Amino acid sequence: MTGSSIGRAGVTPSHPGIAESEAAVSGYLLRPVENRDVPGITDVYNEAVVAGGSTADLEPSTVAQRREWVSSHVPRDRYPVLVLVRDPGSGADPDEGGGDRIEGFGSLSRFHPRPGYDGVVELSYYVSSRARGRGCGTMIVNRLLREAVAHGHRMATAIIYADNAASLALMRRFGFTRFGLLPHACVDGRDPGWRTGRPRLGDMSYWYRDLV
């Protein structure tokens, strides 16, 4: 994969579930975000917002808002943002989109701004509907965990809708443990009732795994 910073503190047998390299997903690759990627990230994110069930945002974001989100990941060498793109050398069908079209993204963010939480990161990822079911989510999460280990982070966390079966299965696959459930915590964008003041409230699950 291009742009990897793995090597400073590589994955070892003490990191069960994290592969030393991502399993290749035919036609896709991961690389660090570039400024030109922000509109594509916005499209992928907004698809998730409209679909509901994977983000607490209820209205689509603007490109400027997503650019601000990307810029908040500082220093970037400790809090990376990665994009999933079609591999221009894969011979992809032009009708499916070729070149550098963004098909997903993932990030490591600060868990909390207070310095006592340094070394604890929140993992998030989104995959476009076109690229789902091909192992791209697994590819992104494995790479993010490798990056977290490489940068010396001590714990990874994730917050997931409690009925998001695919993401919950991915957390278990990578050795995460659920440490909490916040019932009726988040307005569910899948239910149009939130626009009329009668929202369906979804449970949120909290996950972690040690990295040291």
Order of alpha helices (4+ residues) and beta strands (2+ residues): beta-alpha-alpha-beta-beta-beta-alpha-beta-alpha-beta-beta
